């Protein structure tokens, strides 16, 4: 393990190679689904705005992502956490 690897581990940052790989995978998902790159972000913003009305929903934990499907180009999946009050 080299010095750079130790520093990266100490600061908890993923290697640039891993970040680039994840970005490429995201771009490929958008392309396969036939979506423009900002489509999921626009959907997420609209959903977050609508969910802010409900106090029992934790909008900071909303997770939206694209998954590939056999019978469709893809689907947008949304996870919405509920607060424990």
MOTA-V427135 format. One record per residue. N is the residue number from 0. OMEGA is omega in radians with two decimals (* if undefined). Layout:
BEGIN
n = <N:N>
omega = <OMEGA:OMEGA>
END
This chain:
BEGIN
n = <0:1:2:3:4:5:6:7:8:9:10:11:12:13:14:15:16:17:18:19:20:21:22:23:24:25:26:27:28:29:30:31:32:33:34:35:36:37:38:39:40:41:42:43:44:45:46:47:48:49:50:51:52:53:54:55:56:57:58:59:60:61:62:63:64:65:66:67:68:69:70:71:72:73:74:75:76:77:78:79:80:81:82:83:84>
omega = <-3.12:-3.13:-3.13:3.10:3.13:3.11:3.13:3.11:-3.11:-3.12:3.06:3.14:3.07:3.11:-3.13:3.13:3.14:3.11:3.13:3.13:3.13:3.11:3.12:3.10:3.12:3.11:3.12:3.10:3.10:-3.10:3.14:-3.14:-3.14:-3.11:2.99:-3.05:-3.08:-3.06:-3.11:3.11:3.12:3.10:-3.13:3.13:3.13:3.13:3.12:3.12:3.14:-3.09:-3.13:3.12:-3.02:-3.05:-3.11:3.13:3.12:-3.07:3.13:-3.11:-3.13:-3.13:-3.13:3.12:3.14:3.04:3.09:-3.10:-3.12:-3.02:3.07:3.08:-3.12:3.07:3.10:3.13:-3.09:3.04:-3.11:3.14:3.11:3.13:3.04:-3.14:*>
END
